[in-house]
Amino acid sequence: MISRSTELVFAFPGMLLAILVVSIHGEGLLAPVVALGVAYLPYVSRLTRTLVLAERARPYVSAYQVQGHSALQICLRHVLPNIAPVVLAQSTINFGYALMDLAGLSFLGLGVPPLTPDWGRMVFDGQTAVQRGYPLSAVLPCVLVVLTVVAFNVAGERWADRVARRDR
């Protein structure tokens, strides 16, 4: 049932879902963040399901079952700690993309209200300055968004590499 619901969310573009939720609930930060969280949830849930199925097939799980441990104990004490680093690494990468989408929503005027500091809103407000020959007010927030997304992606990749080296 969860797999079918995540496939439904996969079929619906994340940015379109966020625009729909913001148009229903009005501007602010909560509605787009929740909508983008729902849009990126299938990526994490599919990865988690795949990792759990692979981990469940390992011999140590059967050994703990034979010893009389409950499924909840095995899950919380052994399976979850083994999959958590990979899921967290992927989540950091997804966070960067969600941050970029949130800035895009603010640029479109669907994020935070005016006069609230936000990189997307700053780019939108800087459009008139670019036309007047002062591009720094629009370029600087763009550069900061890109640097932040790259930083989260690099952190996520390094975390994933560290986990992969540990598992060898």
N, C-alpha and C positions, 0 to 999 in steps of 0.2 A: 504494500500500500504506500509506504514511504517512497519507494523507487518510482512508482507511477506519478506521485505528486511532484517529485523533483523533475521528472521528465516534462510535466506540464509547465513548470516554471522555466525549464530550459527552452521550451518552445516560445516563450514570451520574452522579448528583448528586455534586458534589465533597465535600460534608460527609459524605455516606454512605460514600464511598470512604475518607475519612480515618477515620471511625469503624470501618470494617471493618479497615483496616490496623492501627490502634491496638489493636483487640481481639485481633488475631493476634499482634502483636509486643510488646504490653504498653505500659505508660505510659513516658513519657520525651519528649524533645523531637524526637528524630530521626525517629521513625515518622510523627508528624503532619505534620512539615515536608516529608518526602519525599512523603507522600500528597497534600498540598495542592499541592506542586510538580507532581506528575503531573496533578492535577485542573485546574490552570491552564495547563498546557503546550499544550493544543489551541488556546487563544485566541491565544497567541503564534505557534504554528506556522502556523495558518491565515492570520494577518496577514502573516507572513514569506513564505509561499508566494504570496500575492496580490501583495505588493510585488515579489518577485523576478520573477514573470511579467510584471508591468507594466514593470519595469526592463529585462528581457530583450528586450522589443519596441522599445526605444528605438534610434535609429539608431547611437549611438556603439558599441553592442555589436557590431553588424554591421561597423562600421568596424574595430574591433580584431580581429575574426575575419579580415577580409580582409588585415589587416597581418600575420597569422600568430601572434597571441597565442593561447595555449591557453585553454581554458575555465576552468581553475583560476586562471590569472593574471587573467583578466577578472573572475572572481567575487571574488577576494580584493582586487584593487587598485581596482576600480571599482564593482561592484554592491554589495558588502558595505558600503563606506563610505557609499553613497547611501541604503541602507535602514536602517542601524544607528540613526540618531537616532529614527526613527519607532518602531522596535521597542523601543528603550530607553524612550521616552516611554510607550508602552503597558504595558511591563513595570512601570514605577513605579506606574501606576494599578492594575494587577493585584496588586502587592505590598501595597497598602493593603487590598484586599479579602481577600487571603490572611491578612494580619495579623488582620483582624477574625474570620475563620473560626478561626484558631488560638486567639484569645482565647475564642471560643465553645466550642471543644473543651476548653480548660482549665476553663471554667465548668462543663461537663458532667462534669468529673473524668477526662477522657481525654487530657489534655495532660501537663504536667509533674507530677512527684510532689508531694505535700503538703510544705509548708515551703520550696518553691522559689518565689522571687518571680516572679509572672506576673500580668498584669492580669486575665485570666479567673478565675484562682484567687482573686485578691483580691476580686473581685465575689462569687464563691461564698461565700468566708469572711465577707464583710460582710453576708450575708443576715440572720444572727441579730442583728447590730447594728442593722440597719434596723428589725427587729421591736421592738427595745428603745428605738427613738427616736433612734438615732445613724446617720443615713443617709450621712454623709460618707465612711465607710469603704468603702461600696459605690459611691457616686456618683462619687467622685474617679477611680477606675480606669476607669469607663465614660467619663467626660469625656476622660481621657487617650487612650483607644482612639479615640474619635471625632476628637479633635484630630490624632492621628497619621495616621489614615486620610485626613482632609481635607488635611493637609499633603502627603502623598504624592500625592493626586489633583491638588492645585493645582500641585505641582512637575511632575507628568507633563503636565498641560495646558499649562503655560507652556513646557515643553520642546517639546511638539508645536507650539505656536504659533510658537515661535522657528524651528523647522525649516520650518514652512509659509512664514514670512516670508522665510527664506533662499532657498527654492526659487522665489520669485516673480521 
